[in-house]
Amino acid sequence: MERSDYNRTLALAAIFQTAALVKDLAWRGHCDEHEFEVLVGSLFAFDAETPAAVYRGEANLRNGLERIEVQLKSGGKPPDMEITRYAIGLIFLERKLQARPEMLQALGDGLKGAERQVEYFNLSHESVIARLAEVYQETISPLGPRIIVQGEQTHLSNPGTAARIRALLLAGIRAAVLWRQAGGSRWKLLFGRNRLISEARDLLHRLNS
């Protein structure tokens, strides 16, 4: 994959979009279904070579692109620290995953198994989501430290909602993989934020024109 601002911006948008949907599910019990399916679908885009291909177009990451400036810009509207915490947690866990080849293998096997379920159901079917949640618990949770999701206990204790949150977190790991492959790093977030904000603005302008 080309290590470009364009690819890094789309990957970061996917991370922020994942974090935003996790927050929506945790506090409201529901989220945008189209965005949910786009993110979950990324887990099965095995042959896609760019973030744009993984998420089936820039427009599907509009939510995340809009959040980049809010989360990264100094001054003005303060960032949503809950979304920041989830995003940093996903990037950190992905780095730990890369150091555990046996977990990478287990993750790949788990996704292949879930893909077979998608052939019979659809991406958002409860059986598929439950399997993805299991894959997250089996391969990502043991890496530690776990991402602690805050929200309404009514929603967090609902098995279906909890499974959807874990499936999203797994999709967030996928986005973090793309971020790393595109040359993303903590230094890029700290010292390259203005270029990421500028790229996100350009993408949104193009989508809105």
C-alpha positions as CSV (number, residue, x, y, z in Angstrom):
1,M,0.0,0.0,0.0
2,E,1.2,3.5,-0.8
3,R,2.3,5.4,2.3
4,S,0.4,8.6,1.5
5,D,-1.6,11.2,3.4
6,Y,-4.6,10.1,1.4
7,N,-4.5,6.5,2.6
8,R,-3.5,7.5,6.2
9,T,-6.5,9.9,6.3
10,L,-9.0,7.4,5.2
11,A,-7.6,4.8,7.6
12,L,-7.8,7.3,10.5
13,A,-11.3,8.2,9.5
14,A,-12.3,4.6,9.7
15,I,-10.8,4.4,13.2
16,F,-12.6,7.5,14.4
17,Q,-15.8,6.3,12.8
18,T,-15.5,3.0,14.6
19,A,-15.0,4.8,17.9
20,A,-18.0,7.0,17.3
21,L,-20.3,4.0,16.6
22,V,-19.0,2.2,19.7
23,K,-20.0,5.3,21.7
24,D,-23.4,5.5,20.1
25,L,-24.1,1.8,20.9
26,A,-22.9,2.1,24.4
27,W,-24.9,5.2,25.3
28,R,-27.9,5.0,23.0
29,G,-28.2,1.3,22.2
30,H,-28.2,1.9,18.4
31,C,-26.0,3.4,15.7
32,D,-26.1,4.1,12.0
33,E,-26.8,0.8,10.3
34,H,-25.2,1.6,7.0
35,E,-22.0,2.7,8.7
36,F,-22.1,-0.4,10.9
37,E,-22.3,-2.7,7.9
38,V,-19.5,-0.8,6.1
39,L,-17.2,-1.2,9.0
40,V,-18.1,-4.9,9.7
41,G,-17.8,-5.6,5.9
42,S,-14.2,-4.4,6.0
43,L,-13.3,-7.5,8.0
44,F,-14.0,-9.6,4.9
45,A,-12.3,-7.4,2.3
46,F,-9.4,-9.7,2.2
47,D,-8.2,-8.8,-1.2
48,A,-8.7,-5.1,-1.1
49,E,-5.4,-3.2,-1.4
50,T,-6.3,0.3,-0.3
51,P,-8.6,1.9,2.4
52,A,-10.9,3.3,-0.3
53,A,-11.4,-0.3,-1.6
54,V,-11.8,-1.8,1.8
55,Y,-14.6,0.6,2.7
56,R,-16.1,0.7,-0.8
57,G,-15.5,4.4,-1.4
58,E,-14.6,7.6,0.4
59,A,-18.3,8.5,1.0
60,N,-18.7,5.6,3.4
61,L,-16.2,7.3,5.7
62,R,-17.8,10.7,5.8
63,N,-18.6,10.5,9.5
64,G,-15.0,9.7,10.3
65,L,-13.6,12.3,8.0
66,E,-15.7,14.9,9.7
67,R,-14.4,13.9,13.1
68,I,-10.7,14.1,12.1
69,E,-10.6,17.9,12.4
70,V,-12.6,17.9,15.7
71,Q,-10.3,15.2,17.2
72,L,-7.0,16.6,16.0
73,K,-7.3,20.4,15.8
74,S,-5.7,22.5,18.5
75,G,-8.0,25.1,19.8
76,G,-11.7,25.6,19.0
77,K,-14.1,22.8,19.8
78,P,-12.5,20.4,22.3
79,P,-12.1,16.8,21.1
80,D,-14.4,14.0,22.3
81,M,-12.0,12.3,24.8
82,E,-14.1,9.1,24.7
83,I,-13.6,8.8,21.0
84,T,-9.9,9.7,21.4
85,R,-9.5,7.0,24.1
86,Y,-11.1,4.3,21.9
87,A,-9.0,5.3,18.9
88,I,-5.7,5.2,20.8
89,G,-6.7,1.9,22.4
90,L,-7.3,0.3,18.9
91,I,-4.0,1.5,17.5
92,F,-2.1,0.2,20.6
93,L,-3.8,-3.2,20.5
94,E,-3.1,-3.6,16.8
95,R,0.6,-3.0,17.5
96,K,0.5,-5.7,20.2
97,L,-1.3,-8.1,17.8
98,Q,1.5,-7.7,15.2
99,A,3.9,-9.1,17.8
100,R,1.8,-12.3,18.3
101,P,1.9,-14.4,15.1
102,E,-0.2,-17.1,16.7
103,M,-3.0,-14.6,17.5
104,L,-2.8,-13.2,13.9
105,Q,-3.3,-16.8,12.7
106,A,-6.2,-17.4,15.0
107,L,-7.7,-14.1,13.9
108,G,-7.5,-15.0,10.3
109,D,-9.0,-18.4,10.9
110,G,-11.8,-16.8,12.9
111,L,-12.6,-14.4,10.1
112,K,-12.7,-17.1,7.5
113,G,-15.1,-19.0,9.6
114,A,-17.3,-15.9,10.0
115,E,-17.1,-15.3,6.3
116,R,-18.8,-18.7,5.7
117,Q,-21.7,-17.6,7.9
118,V,-22.0,-14.4,5.9
119,E,-22.7,-16.6,2.8
120,Y,-25.9,-17.9,4.5
121,F,-27.0,-14.7,6.4
122,N,-26.0,-11.1,6.0
123,L,-23.3,-8.9,7.5
124,S,-25.5,-7.6,10.3
125,H,-27.2,-10.9,11.2
126,E,-27.0,-11.7,14.9
127,S,-25.2,-15.0,14.2
128,V,-22.4,-13.3,12.2
129,I,-22.1,-10.5,14.8
130,A,-22.0,-13.1,17.7
131,R,-19.2,-15.0,15.9
132,L,-17.2,-11.8,15.3
133,A,-17.6,-10.9,19.0
134,E,-16.2,-14.3,19.9
135,V,-13.2,-13.8,17.6
136,Y,-12.5,-10.4,19.3
137,Q,-12.7,-12.0,22.7
138,E,-10.5,-14.9,21.7
139,T,-7.8,-13.0,19.8
140,I,-7.8,-9.3,20.8
141,S,-9.0,-9.2,24.4
142,P,-6.1,-11.5,25.7
143,L,-3.6,-9.0,24.4
144,G,-4.5,-6.4,27.0
145,P,-5.0,-3.9,28.3
146,R,-8.7,-4.2,27.3
147,I,-10.6,-1.2,25.9
148,I,-13.1,-0.2,28.6
149,V,-16.3,0.9,27.0
150,Q,-18.3,3.5,29.0
151,G,-22.1,3.8,28.5
152,E,-25.5,3.1,29.9
153,Q,-25.5,-0.2,31.8
154,T,-28.8,-1.1,30.2
155,H,-27.2,-1.2,26.8
156,L,-23.8,-2.6,27.9
157,S,-25.5,-5.6,29.7
158,N,-27.6,-6.4,26.6
159,P,-25.9,-9.4,24.9
160,G,-26.8,-8.2,21.4
161,T,-25.5,-4.7,21.9
162,A,-22.3,-6.0,23.6
163,A,-21.7,-8.3,20.6
164,R,-22.1,-5.4,18.2
165,I,-19.7,-3.3,20.2
166,R,-17.1,-6.1,20.1
167,A,-17.6,-6.6,16.4
168,L,-17.0,-2.9,15.8
169,L,-13.9,-3.0,17.9
170,L,-12.6,-5.9,15.8
171,A,-13.3,-3.7,12.7
172,G,-11.4,-0.9,14.4
173,I,-8.4,-3.2,14.6
174,R,-8.7,-3.7,10.9
175,A,-8.7,0.0,10.4
176,A,-5.6,0.3,12.7
177,V,-3.9,-2.3,10.5
178,L,-4.5,0.0,7.4
179,W,-3.3,3.0,9.4
180,R,0.0,1.2,10.1
181,Q,0.4,-0.1,6.5
182,A,-0.2,3.4,5.2
183,G,2.7,4.7,7.3
184,G,0.6,5.9,10.3
185,S,2.2,6.2,13.7
186,R,2.0,8.1,16.9
187,W,4.5,10.6,15.5
188,K,2.2,11.1,12.5
189,L,-0.7,11.9,14.8
190,L,1.4,14.3,16.8
191,F,3.4,16.1,14.1
192,G,1.4,15.4,11.0
193,R,-2.0,16.3,12.2
194,N,-2.3,19.4,10.1
195,R,-1.7,17.4,6.9
196,L,-4.3,14.9,8.0
197,I,-6.8,17.7,8.7
198,S,-6.1,19.3,5.3
199,E,-6.5,16.0,3.5
200,A,-9.8,15.3,5.3
201,R,-11.0,18.8,4.4
202,D,-10.2,18.2,0.7
203,L,-11.9,14.9,0.7
204,L,-15.1,16.3,2.3
205,H,-15.1,19.2,-0.1
206,R,-14.9,16.7,-3.0
207,L,-17.7,14.6,-1.5
208,N,-19.9,17.7,-1.0
209,S,-19.4,19.2,-4.4
